[in-house]
Amino acid sequence: MVNVLPNIFKAIALFTPGGDLIYGIDTNKQAQWHSDLCLGLQKKWGLDDSPHFLVPGYSATVERWFNPQTQQIETIAEVYPPTERYIPLLQVLFNLEINTTWHIAPWQEEHCNRAIIETYKTHFPQLWEQRDLIIRLDRTVVNSDRVSQTAELIESDNNHSSSYVLRLFISGDRPSAEQILSSIHQLLEQGLDSPYTLKVIDIDKHPQQAAIHQITVTPTLVRVLPKPVRRIVGKLDDIQRILNIISSF
């Protein structure tokens, strides 16, 4: 599979207490991603305010650059204690080498204390819901207005030509599950120009979801929106076929 991420980029991921993930990749290293991602969450879930209390405690950052002294591409990867458990997912998401060293940022009581974070739960209950969503913000966001437009496209059920809602059903106990997730992410980043929401569902943990979507074989990729529903069952290695099915109406 071709690596569709550029060699040099800055990426920031922001998690919710419930485990959802919104992230952005900036090749120019100019976007104010922390505030953009917070605004994206606000628009996505219809929050009254931007959830800045998640920053930096629930964030992770990856930066790759060319070192002229060593003539090598170097990587800095950093997470805060509340997001340390998501490192395997971030490795796949940003296509990092398996031996990438992650720096665990120093504990910051005012940003990482769970008791303090919990005080926001009554005002932001949506952020504690467990949906297992992975959302990429528009790859060419340059200002807050553009972020707002992108988040609205992801949320909209009616703007079928501009956004996709996808479900990937896997069996988590299979060694190939991580490879499948990596391949699908690379495929979507390479082939889709529009925003998309991908939810990964382990049928062993969520059999009711498998029943609702009539899943009998894994992996299965389902396009929930736009209608009609499309599904791809079994091997997900034919890139052109998958993209044709996802984008067909």
SERO-4910 file (N, C-alpha, C, O; in steps of 0.05 Angstrom, whole numbers):
BEGIN
 pado doro    nc1    nc2    nc3   cac1   cac2   cac3    cc1    cc2    cc3    oc1    oc2    oc3
  Met    A     17    -24      0      0      0      0     18     25      0     37     27     15
  Val    A     11     44    -17     27     68    -19     21     86      5     -2     90     13
  Asn    A     41     98     17     38    116     39     27    142     28     40    156     12
  Val    A      3    150     36    -10    173     25     -5    198     42    -13    220     34
  Leu    A      8    195     64     15    219     80     41    230     70     59    215     62
  Pro    A     44    257     70     69    268     61     91    262     82     85    255    104
  Asn    A    116    264     73    138    258     91    141    279    113    150    272    135
  Ile    A    134    304    106    137    325    126    109    337    132     95    345    114
  Phe    A    102    336    157     75    346    165     74    350    195     91    340    210
  Lys    A     53    364    203     46    365    232     18    355    235      0    363    220
  Ala    A     14    338    254    -13    327    258    -20    330    288     -3    325    305
  Ile    A    -45    337    293    -54    339    320    -80    323    322    -98    326    306
  Ala    A    -82    307    343   -106    292    349   -117    300    375   -103    306    394
  Leu    A   -144    302    376   -158    309    401   -179    288    407   -196    282    391
  Phe    A   -176    276    431   -195    256    440   -216    268    458   -212    288    471
  Thr    A   -239    254    459   -260    261    479   -257    241    502   -246    220    498
  Pro    A   -268    248    525   -268    229    547   -282    202    540   -276    182    552
  Gly    A   -301    203    521   -314    179    513   -299    162    493   -306    139    487
  Gly    A   -277    173    482   -260    158    464   -263    165    435   -249    152    418
  Asp    A   -279    184    427   -280    194    400   -254    209    393   -241    219    411
  Leu    A   -248    210    368   -223    223    359   -228    241    336   -240    233    316
  Ile    A   -218    266    337   -218    284    315   -189    293    311   -175    298    330
  Tyr    A   -181    294    285   -153    300    280   -149    317    255   -167    318    238
  Gly    A   -126    329    252   -120    344    228    -91    341    221    -74    337    238
  Ile    A    -85    343    195    -58    341    185    -52    366    169    -66    372    150
  Asp    A    -30    379    176    -23    405    163      5    403    152     25    402    167
  Thr    A      7    403    126     34    401    113     49    427    114     73    428    112
  Asn    A     35    450    118     48    476    119     55    484    148     70    503    152
  Lys    A     45    469    167     51    474    196     43    503    204     58    516    218
  Gln    A     20    512    194     12    539    200    -15    540    214    -21    560    227
  Ala    A    -32    519    211    -59    520    222    -58    519    252    -41    506    264
  Gln    A    -77    532    265    -80    531    294    -98    507    302   -121    511    309
  Trp    A    -86    483    300   -103    459    301   -117    455    327   -139    445    327
  His    A   -105    462    350   -119    457    375   -146    471    376   -166    459    383
  Ser    A   -146    496    370   -171    511    370   -189    502    348   -214    501    351
  Asp    A   -178    495    324   -194    486    302   -208    460    309   -232    456    304
  Leu    A   -194    441    322   -205    416    329   -227    419    351   -248    406    350
  Cys    A   -223    437    370   -243    442    390   -268    453    376   -291    446    383
  Leu    A   -265    471    357   -287    482    343   -301    461    326   -326    461    324
  Gly    A   -285    443    315   -297    421    300   -315    403    317   -336    395    309
  Leu    A   -306    397    342   -322    382    361   -347    397    368   -369    385    370
  Gln    A   -345    423    372   -368    439    379   -389    438    357   -413    434    363
  Lys    A   -381    440    332   -400    439    310   -411    411    307   -434    407    301
  Lys    A   -394    391    310   -402    363    306   -424    355    325   -444    343    316
  Trp    A   -421    362    350   -440    353    370   -460    375    379   -476    370    397
  Gly    A   -458    398    367   -477    420    374   -473    430    402   -492    435    416
  Leu    A   -448    432    411   -442    441    438   -447    471    441   -443    486    421
  Asp    A   -454    479    465   -458    508    470   -432    524    468   -432    547    460
  Asp    A   -411    511    477   -385    524    477   -364    506    465   -368    482    462
  Ser    A   -341    518    458   -319    502    448   -305    488    472   -299    501    492
  Pro    A   -300    462    470   -289    447    493   -259    450    497   -244    430    494
  His    A   -251    474    502   -222    479    505   -210    465    529   -185    463    531
  Phe    A   -227    456    547   -216    442    571   -202    416    564   -188    405    581
  Leu    A   -207    406    540   -194    381    531   -165    385    524   -149    366    521
  Val    A   -157    411    520   -130    418    511   -113    427    535   -123    443    551
  Pro    A    -89    417    538    -76    397    521    -79    368    530    -69    350    517
  Gly    A    -92    364    553    -92    338    566   -101    315    549    -91    293    552
  Tyr    A   -121    320    531   -132    299    514   -121    300    486   -134    291    467
  Ser    A    -98    312    482    -87    315    455    -62    299    451    -50    289    470
  Ala    A    -55    296    426    -30    283    418    -20    298    393    -36    307    377
  Thr    A      6    299    391     18    314    369     40    298    356     56    285    369
  Val    A     41    299    329     62    286    314     73    307    294     58    320    280
  Glu    A    100    310    294    112    328    275    136    314    261    153    302    275
  Arg    A    136    315    235    158    303    219    171    325    203    158    342    190
  Trp    A    197    325    203    212    346    188    238    334    178    248    314    188
  Phe    A    250    349    158    275    341    147    298    354    162    299    379    164
  Asn    A    315    338    174    338    348    188    362    351    169    373    331    161
  Pro    A    370    376    163    392    380    143    419    369    153    436    363    137
  Gln    A    422    367    179    447    357    190    451    327    186    472    317    180
  Thr    A    429    313    191    430    284    189    420    274    162    424    251    155
  Gln    A    408    293    146    396    286    120    375    264    123    372    247    105
  Gln    A    360    265    145    340    245    151    314    258    158    313    281    168
  Ile    A    292    244    153    266    252    163    264    244    192    266    221    199
  Glu    A    259    263    210    257    258    238    229    262    248    213    277    236
  Thr    A    222    249    270    195    250    281    195    256    310    211    245    326
  Ile    A    177    275    318    172    280    346    143    272    351    125    283    337
  Ala    A    138    254    369    111    245    375    106    249    405    122    239    421
  Glu    A     84    262    412     80    268    440     50    264    448     32    271    432
  Val    A     46    252    470     19    248    481     19    257    510     40    258    523
  Tyr    A     -5    263    520     -9    269    548    -19    244    562    -30    226    549
  Pro    A    -16    241    588    -23    217    602    -51    206    596    -54    182    593
  Pro    A    -72    223    594    -98    211    588   -101    198    561   -119    182    556
  Thr    A    -83    205    542    -85    193    515    -63    173    509    -61    163    486
  Glu    A    -47    166    529    -25    147    524    -35    120    514    -22    107    498
  Arg    A    -58    112    524    -69     86    516    -77     84    486    -81     62    476
  Tyr    A    -79    107    473    -87    108    445    -63    107    426    -66    110    402
  Ile    A    -39    104    436    -15    105    419    -16     85    396     -9     92    374
  Pro    A    -25     60    401    -27     41    378    -45     51    356    -39     48    332
  Leu    A    -67     64    363    -85     76    343    -71     98    328    -73    100    304
  Leu    A    -58    116    342    -44    138    330    -22    129    311    -17    141    291
  Gln    A     -8    107    319     13     96    301      1     89    274     13     95    253
  Val    A    -23     77    275    -36     69    250    -46     93    235    -42     96    211
  Leu    A    -58    111    250    -71    135    237    -51    152    222    -57    161    200
  Phe    A    -28    156    233     -8    173    221     15    157    207     35    168    200
  Asn    A     10    131    204     28    114    189     57    117    199     76    120    183
  Leu    A     60    115    225     87    118    237    101     90    239     88     69    240
  Glu    A    127     92    239    143     67    242    137     54    269    131     68    289
  Ile    A    138     28    270    131     14    294    149     21    317    141     18    341
  Asn    A    174     29    311    193     36    332    194     65    339    212     75    352
  Thr    A    173     80    330    172    109    337    172    113    367    156    100    381
  Thr    A    188    131    377    189    137    405    169    158    412    169    180    400
  Trp    A    151    152    431    131    172    439    140    184    466    147    171    485
  His    A    139    211    466    145    226    491    119    230    506    100    240    495
  Ile    A    119    222    531     96    226    548    100    254    562    118    257    578
  Ala    A     83    273    555     85    300    565     82    300    596     67    283    606
  Pro    A     95    318    609     93    319    638     64    323    648     48    337    635
  Trp    A     58    310    669     31    312    681     25    340    688     41    353    702
  Gln    A      2    350    680     -7    377    687    -33    375    701    -54    369    690
  Glu    A    -32    380    727    -55    375    744    -80    390    734   -102    379    735
  Glu    A    -76    414    725   -100    430    716   -111    420    690   -134    427    684
  His    A    -96    405    674   -106    395    648   -111    365    648   -127    356    631
  Cys    A    -99    350    665   -101    321    664   -117    308    687   -122    284    686
  Asn    A   -123    324    707   -137    313    731   -165    304    723   -181    321    715
  Arg    A   -171    279    726   -197    268    718   -220    281    734   -241    285    723
  Ala    A   -215    287    759   -236    299    776   -244    326    765   -267    333    765
  Ile    A   -224    341    755   -230    367    744   -244    365    717   -264    379    712
  Ile    A   -235    346    701   -248    342    675   -277    333    679   -294    342    663
  Glu    A   -282    317    699   -309    307    704   -329    329    710   -353    326    707
  Thr    A   -319    352    720   -337    374    727   -350    386    702   -370    400    704
  Tyr    A   -339    380    678   -351    390    653   -372    371    642   -385    377    622
  Lys    A   -375    348    654   -392    327    642   -421    336    640   -434    330    620
  Thr    A   -431    350    660   -460    359    659   -465    379    637   -487    381    626
  His    A   -444    395    630   -447    416    609   -441    405    581   -451    415    561
  Phe    A   -424    384    580   -416    372    554   -421    342    554   -402    327    549
  Pro    A   -445    333    560   -450    304    562   -444    289    536   -437    265    537
  Gln    A   -446    302    513   -441    289    487   -412    278    486   -407    258    472
  Leu    A   -394    292    499   -366    284    498   -359    259    513   -338    247    511
  Trp    A   -378    250    530   -374    226    546   -388    202    533   -385    179    543
  Glu    A   -403    206    511   -415    184    498   -395    167    483   -376    179    471
  Gln    A   -398    141    483   -378    123    470   -388    115    442   -406     98    440
  Arg    A   -377    128    422   -385    123    394   -363    109    378   -368     98    356
  Asp    A   -339    111    387   -315    100    373   -312    113    345   -306     99    326
  Leu    A   -317    139    344   -315    154    319   -286    164    314   -273    172    333
  Ile    A   -278    164    289   -253    176    281   -260    196    259   -269    188    237
  Ile    A   -254    221    263   -262    242    245   -238    258    236   -223    268    253
  Arg    A   -234    261    210   -213    278    201   -224    305    192   -243    306    177
  Leu    A   -213    327    202   -221    353    194   -210    358    166   -189    347    158
  Asp    A   -223    376    151   -216    382    124   -186    386    122   -174    402    137
  Arg    A   -173    373    103   -144    373    101   -133    400     91   -109    405     92
  Thr    A   -151    418     82   -141    444     72   -153    467     89   -156    490     79
  Val    A   -160    462    114   -171    483    131   -151    505    135   -127    500    141
  Val    A   -160    530    131   -141    553    134   -152    573    154   -137    591    163
  Asn    A   -178    571    161   -188    590    181   -213    578    194   -222    556    186
  Ser    A   -223    591    214   -245    580    230   -270    577    214   -285    559    219
  Asp    A   -275    595    195   -299    593    179   -298    567    163   -318    553    160
  Arg    A   -274    560    152   -271    536    137   -276    512    155   -288    492    146
  Val    A   -266    513    180   -270    491    198   -300    487    203   -309    464    204
  Ser    A   -314    509    207   -343    507    212   -357    494    188   -374    477    192
  Gln    A   -349    501    164   -362    489    141   -356    460    139   -374    444    132
  Thr    A   -331    452    146   -324    424    145   -340    407    165   -350    386    159
  Ala    A   -341    417    190   -356    403    211   -385    400    203   -397    379    209
  Glu    A   -396    421    191   -424    419    183   -428    399    160   -449    385    159
  Leu    A   -409    397    143   -411    377    121   -410    348    133   -425    331    123
  Ile    A   -394    344    153   -392    318    165   -419    311    178   -428    288    177
  Glu    A   -431    331    191   -456    326    206   -480    323    187   -499    308    194
  Ser    A   -480    336    165   -504    338    148   -510    311    136   -493    297    124
  Asp    A   -535    303    138   -545    278    125   -554    284     97   -558    266     80
  Asn    A   -559    309     91   -571    316     65   -551    323     44   -557    319     20
  Asn    A   -528    332     52   -508    339     32   -492    315     24   -468    312     30
  His    A   -505    297      9   -494    271      2   -468    272    -14   -451    255    -11
  Ser    A   -466    293    -30   -443    294    -48   -418    304    -33   -396    303    -44
  Ser    A   -421    313     -8   -399    326      5   -388    311     29   -366    317     39
  Ser    A   -402    290     39   -392    276     62   -401    247     62   -421    240     49
  Tyr    A   -385    231     76   -391    202     78   -392    194    107   -375    203    123
  Val    A   -410    176    113   -411    164    140   -406    134    135   -422    120    122
  Leu    A   -384    124    147   -376     96    141   -373     80    167   -368     92    188
  Arg    A   -378     54    165   -374     36    188   -356     13    179   -361      1    158
  Leu    A   -336      8    194   -318    -14    189   -321    -35    211   -315    -30    234
  Phe    A   -332    -58    203   -336    -80    222   -313    -99    221   -306   -110    200
  Ile    A   -300   -104    244   -278   -122    246   -281   -141    270   -299   -137    287
  Ser    A   -265   -161    270   -263   -179    294   -237   -173    308   -216   -179    297
  Gly    A   -239   -160    331   -215   -149    344   -194   -169    352   -171   -162    357
  Asp    A   -202   -195    355   -183   -215    364   -166   -226    341   -148   -242    346
  Arg    A   -170   -217    317   -154   -226    295   -129   -209    291   -131   -184    293
  Pro    A   -106   -221    287    -81   -206    283    -83   -186    260    -68   -166    261
  Ser    A   -100   -191    241   -101   -174    217   -117   -149    222   -118   -132    204
  Ala    A   -131   -146    245   -149   -123    250   -134    -97    247   -145    -78    235
  Glu    A   -110    -94    259    -95    -69    258    -87    -63    229    -87    -40    221
  Gln    A    -79    -84    214    -70    -80    187    -94    -71    170    -91    -54    152
  Ile    A   -118    -82    175   -142    -74    160   -148    -45    165   -154    -30    146
  Leu    A   -147    -37    190   -153     -9    197   -133     10    184   -141     31    173
  Ser    A   -108      3    184    -87     19    171    -93     22    141    -91     43    130
  Ser    A    -99     -1    128   -104     -1     99   -128     17     92   -127     32     73
  Ile    A   -149     14    108   -174     30    102   -168     60    105   -177     75     89
  His    A   -154     67    126   -148     96    130   -131    106    107   -137    128     97
  Gln    A   -112     92     98    -95    101     76   -112    103     50   -109    121     34
  Leu    A   -129     83     47   -147     83     23   -165    108     22   -167    121      2
  Leu    A   -178    114     45   -196    136     46   -181    163     42   -191    180     29
  Glu    A   -158    165     55   -143    190     52   -133    194     23   -132    216     13
  Gln    A   -128    172     10   -118    173    -18   -140    179    -38   -137    193    -57
  Gly    A   -164    167    -33   -185    167    -53   -208    185    -49   -223    191    -68
  Leu    A   -212    195    -25   -236    213    -20   -227    241    -16   -209    247      0
  Asp    A   -239    259    -31   -233    288    -29   -252    301     -9   -247    324     -1
  Ser    A   -274    288     -2   -294    300     16   -290    290     45   -277    270     49
  Pro    A   -300    305     64   -299    297     92   -313    270     96   -332    263     82
  Tyr    A   -303    255    115   -316    229    121   -314    224    151   -296    233    165
  Thr    A   -333    208    161   -333    198    188   -331    168    187   -348    155    175
  Leu    A   -311    156    200   -308    127    201   -311    117    229   -296    126    247
  Lys    A   -329     99    234   -332     86    260   -323     57    257   -333     42    241
  Val    A   -305     49    275   -295     22    275   -310      6    296   -311     14    319
  Ile    A   -322    -16    289   -339    -32    307   -328    -60    309   -326    -75    288
  Asp    A   -321    -69    333   -312    -96    338   -337   -113    343   -351   -109    363
  Ile    A   -343   -132    325   -368   -147    328   -368   -165    352   -389   -173    362
  Asp    A   -345   -171    363   -343   -188    387   -352   -172    412   -364   -183    430
  Lys    A   -347   -146    411   -355   -128    433   -383   -116    429   -396   -109    449
  His    A   -391   -113    404   -417   -101    398   -433   -118    379   -438   -110    356
  Pro    A   -441   -142    388   -456   -160    370   -483   -148    361   -493   -155    340
  Gln    A   -494   -130    378   -520   -119    370   -517   -101    345   -535   -100    329
  Gln    A   -494    -87    343   -489    -71    319   -486    -88    295   -495    -81    273
  Ala    A   -473   -111    298   -470   -129    276   -497   -140    267   -501   -143    243
  Ala    A   -515   -145    286   -541   -154    279   -557   -133    264   -571   -139    244
  Ile    A   -556   -108    274   -571    -86    261   -562    -83    232   -579    -78    215
  His    A   -536    -84    227   -526    -80    200   -523   -106    184   -512   -106    162
  Gln    A   -533   -128    196   -533   -154    183   -505   -162    174   -500   -170    151
  Ile    A   -486   -161    193   -458   -168    188   -453   -197    195   -458   -204    218
  Thr    A   -445   -213    177   -439   -241    182   -409   -248    176   -400   -268    185
  Val    A   -396   -230    162   -368   -235    154   -352   -210    161   -361   -187    156
  Thr    A   -327   -213    171   -309   -191    175   -284   -195    159   -275   -218    155
  Pro    A   -272   -173    149   -281   -146    152   -304   -139    133   -306   -150    111
  Thr    A   -321   -121    141   -342   -110    124   -342    -79    127   -343    -69    149
  Leu    A   -340    -65    104   -342    -36    104   -369    -28     94   -377    -36     72
  Val    A   -383    -12    110   -411     -4    103   -411     27     99   -402     42    116
  Arg    A   -423     35     77   -428     64     73   -456     69     82   -476     61     69
  Val    A   -459     82    105   -485     88    117   -498    112    103   -522    111     96
  Leu    A   -482    132     98   -491    156     83   -470    163     63   -446    159     68
  Pro    A   -478    174     40   -505    179     31   -520    153     24   -507    133     18
  Lys    A   -546    155     24   -562    132     16   -560    128    -14   -555    148    -29
  Pro    A   -564    104    -25   -570     80    -10   -545     68      4   -523     75     -3
  Val    A   -550     51     23   -529     38     38   -513     20     19   -524      5      3
  Arg    A   -486     21     21   -469      4      5   -452    -12     24   -445     -2     46
  Arg    A   -445    -37     17   -427    -53     34   -407    -68     17   -412    -77     -5
  Ile    A   -383    -71     29   -362    -86     17   -353   -107     37   -344   -101     59
  Val    A   -356   -132     29   -352   -155     47   -326   -170     40   -320   -174     16
  Gly    A   -311   -177     60   -288   -194     56   -262   -178     51   -258   -158     65
  Lys    A   -246   -186     33   -220   -173     28   -224   -144     19   -241   -138      2
  Leu    A   -208   -126     31   -211    -98     25   -184    -88     12   -174    -68     20
  Asp    A   -175   -103     -8   -149    -96    -20   -151    -85    -48   -131    -78    -61
  Asp    A   -176    -85    -59   -180    -74    -86   -188    -45    -84   -212    -38    -80
  Ile    A   -168    -27    -85   -173      1    -80   -194     13    -98   -213     26    -88
  Gln    A   -191      9   -124   -209     22   -143   -238     12   -139   -257     28   -141
  Arg    A   -241    -14   -134   -268    -25   -130   -281    -12   -105   -304     -5   -106
  Ile    A   -266    -10    -84   -277      1    -59   -285     30    -63   -306     38    -54
  Leu    A   -267     46    -75   -274     74    -80   -298     77    -98   -314     95    -94
  Asn    A   -300     60   -118   -323     62   -136   -349     56   -121   -369     70   -126
  Ile    A   -349     37   -104   -373     30    -88   -380     52    -69   -403     60    -66
  Ile    A   -360     62    -55   -365     83    -35   -376    108    -48   -394    121    -37
  Ser    A   -366    115    -72   -374    141    -85   -398    138   -103   -407    157   -115
  Ser    A   -408    113   -107   -431    109   -125   -457    116   -112   -460    115    -88
  Phe    A   -477    124   -129   -503    131   -119   -525    115   -133   -548    118   -127
***
